[in-house]
Amino acid sequence: MSKSTDERGRLYLPKAVRERFGEQYRIVELPSHVALFPVDEDPLDGLQAAVGDALAETDADELKSDAREGVSREVRAEATERSRNDGE
């Protein structure tokens, strides 16, 4: 399927696509192309559907806390790397 943007850069998805995948998408820029990924209305439901029972014993608040801690570690590591590169 190919689509063109209008004069304002909007892309219209066919009704069948929206009915199948939903109304919200994440736009991901890759080196050679752009991809649209549907975003679940409830991301935790989508995650549980993707991983099955792997998170059955895990509380939503615990998942959020773990995600925040992971992001914080990544930010600190990136900041450390940048300061190291700035010092060279």
Residue frames as qw, qx, qy, qz and C-alpha x, y, z in Angstrom:
[[0.000, 0.892, 0.452, 0.000, 0.00, 0.00, 0.00],
 [0.425, 0.058, -0.018, 0.903, 1.36, 3.43, -0.80],
 [0.090, -0.888, -0.440, 0.101, 0.06, 6.76, 0.43],
 [0.385, 0.429, -0.013, 0.817, 1.08, 10.36, -0.11],
 [0.202, -0.476, -0.470, 0.716, 1.00, 13.22, 2.33],
 [0.201, 0.872, 0.423, 0.142, -1.20, 16.23, 1.69],
 [0.323, 0.745, -0.074, 0.579, 0.07, 19.82, 1.41],
 [0.403, -0.776, 0.272, -0.402, 0.34, 20.02, 5.22],
 [0.171, 0.462, -0.850, 0.186, 2.27, 16.77, 5.55],
 [0.670, -0.123, 0.514, -0.521, -0.65, 14.70, 6.84],
 [0.217, 0.148, -0.927, -0.267, -0.94, 11.04, 6.02],
 [0.714, -0.074, 0.152, -0.679, -4.38, 9.47, 5.98],
 [0.120, -0.156, 0.980, -0.005, -4.67, 5.80, 6.83],
 [0.468, -0.176, -0.639, -0.584, -7.50, 3.78, 5.28],
 [0.668, -0.392, 0.145, -0.616, -10.42, 2.94, 7.54],
 [0.954, -0.036, -0.292, -0.050, -9.62, -0.80, 7.37],
 [0.559, 0.305, -0.503, 0.584, -6.10, -0.12, 8.74],
 [0.198, -0.424, 0.361, -0.807, -7.43, 2.09, 11.55],
 [0.834, -0.270, -0.044, -0.479, -10.07, -0.51, 12.46],
 [0.915, 0.060, -0.369, 0.149, -7.46, -3.26, 12.58],
 [0.637, 0.123, -0.381, 0.658, -4.61, -1.43, 14.33],
 [0.323, -0.703, -0.430, 0.465, -6.23, 1.52, 16.11],
 [0.184, 0.950, 0.194, 0.162, -5.98, 5.29, 15.98],
 [0.267, -0.905, 0.322, 0.074, -2.61, 5.92, 17.64],
 [0.906, 0.301, -0.077, 0.287, 0.80, 5.16, 16.16],
 [0.476, -0.719, 0.271, 0.428, 4.42, 5.71, 17.06],
 [0.632, 0.760, -0.143, 0.039, 6.53, 7.04, 14.20],
 [0.741, -0.470, 0.336, 0.343, 9.98, 5.46, 14.15],
 [0.422, 0.840, -0.304, -0.152, 12.71, 6.96, 11.96],
 [0.886, -0.161, 0.342, 0.270, 15.12, 4.33, 10.69],
 [0.329, -0.464, 0.437, 0.697, 18.22, 4.93, 8.54],
 [0.102, 0.010, 0.729, 0.676, 16.48, 3.99, 5.29],
 [0.283, -0.455, -0.635, -0.556, 12.77, 4.47, 6.02],
 [0.333, -0.234, 0.390, -0.826, 10.03, 5.48, 8.44],
 [0.333, -0.219, -0.913, -0.088, 7.79, 2.93, 10.17],
 [0.504, -0.398, 0.068, -0.764, 4.45, 3.27, 11.96],
 [0.306, -0.056, -0.922, 0.232, 3.82, 1.08, 14.99],
 [0.475, -0.616, -0.404, -0.481, 0.37, 0.92, 16.59],
 [0.019, 0.271, -0.629, 0.728, 0.18, 2.07, 20.20],
 [0.337, -0.424, -0.840, -0.001, -2.20, 0.12, 22.43],
 [0.326, -0.747, -0.172, -0.553, -4.84, 2.11, 24.28],
 [0.685, -0.680, 0.229, -0.125, -3.58, 0.45, 27.45],
 [0.384, 0.668, -0.636, 0.044, 0.16, -0.20, 27.04],
 [0.355, -0.358, 0.809, -0.301, 0.21, -2.67, 29.94],
 [0.829, 0.242, 0.394, -0.316, -2.49, -4.78, 28.28],
 [0.680, 0.672, -0.276, -0.102, -0.45, -4.74, 25.07],
 [0.057, 0.623, -0.757, 0.188, 2.68, -5.75, 26.94],
 [0.590, -0.148, 0.720, -0.335, 0.90, -8.60, 28.71],
 [0.849, 0.437, 0.144, -0.260, -0.53, -9.81, 25.39],
 [0.510, 0.717, -0.476, 0.007, 3.00, -9.79, 23.94],
 [0.123, 0.490, -0.811, 0.295, 4.73, -11.64, 26.80],
 [0.679, -0.242, -0.664, -0.197, 1.91, -13.82, 28.08],
 [0.726, -0.637, -0.257, -0.041, 2.17, -14.97, 31.69],
 [0.649, 0.219, -0.315, 0.658, 5.78, -13.78, 32.12],
 [0.025, 0.319, -0.268, 0.909, 4.51, -10.75, 34.06],
 [0.542, -0.501, -0.589, -0.329, 1.53, -12.39, 35.77],
 [0.638, -0.518, -0.434, 0.368, 3.07, -11.98, 39.22],
 [0.385, 0.003, -0.044, 0.922, 4.30, -8.43, 38.57],
 [0.009, 0.776, 0.482, -0.408, 2.42, -5.37, 39.79],
 [0.413, 0.791, 0.253, 0.373, 1.89, -2.44, 37.38],
 [0.232, -0.962, 0.140, -0.038, 3.49, -0.03, 39.87],
 [0.713, -0.433, 0.446, 0.326, 6.54, -2.28, 40.05],
 [0.672, 0.415, 0.421, 0.446, 6.80, -2.30, 36.24],
 [0.152, 0.947, 0.103, 0.265, 6.62, 1.50, 36.17],
 [0.482, -0.824, 0.280, 0.103, 9.23, 1.80, 38.89],
 [0.771, -0.134, 0.474, 0.404, 11.57, -0.61, 37.10],
 [0.534, 0.656, 0.334, 0.417, 11.12, 1.29, 33.83],
 [0.070, -0.986, 0.038, -0.144, 11.87, 4.62, 35.50],
 [0.632, -0.630, 0.387, 0.232, 14.99, 3.21, 37.14],
 [0.754, 0.177, 0.460, 0.434, 16.16, 1.82, 33.79],
 [0.338, 0.845, 0.200, 0.362, 15.66, 5.16, 32.07],
 [0.330, -0.927, 0.177, 0.001, 17.50, 6.94, 34.90],
 [0.743, -0.344, 0.443, 0.365, 20.46, 4.56, 34.52],
 [0.635, 0.471, 0.402, 0.462, 20.53, 5.16, 30.76],
 [0.084, 0.964, 0.080, 0.240, 20.42, 8.95, 31.22],
 [0.515, -0.789, 0.304, 0.144, 23.23, 8.86, 33.78],
 [0.766, -0.071, 0.476, 0.426, 25.35, 6.62, 31.52],
 [0.485, 0.696, 0.317, 0.424, 24.77, 8.92, 28.55],
 [0.142, -0.982, 0.059, -0.113, 25.64, 12.00, 30.63],
 [0.674, -0.558, 0.396, 0.279, 28.84, 10.30, 31.85],
 [0.718, 0.241, 0.460, 0.464, 29.78, 9.36, 28.28],
 [0.279, 0.880, 0.200, 0.328, 29.15, 12.92, 27.04],
 [0.326, -0.923, 0.205, 0.019, 31.23, 14.47, 29.81],
 [0.755, -0.289, 0.458, 0.369, 34.00, 11.99, 29.07],
 [0.606, 0.486, 0.416, 0.473, 33.89, 12.91, 25.35],
 [0.047, 0.975, 0.091, 0.195, 33.81, 16.64, 26.15],
 [0.534, -0.775, 0.288, 0.177, 36.98, 16.25, 28.20],
 [0.820, 0.060, 0.378, 0.426, 38.96, 14.78, 25.31]]
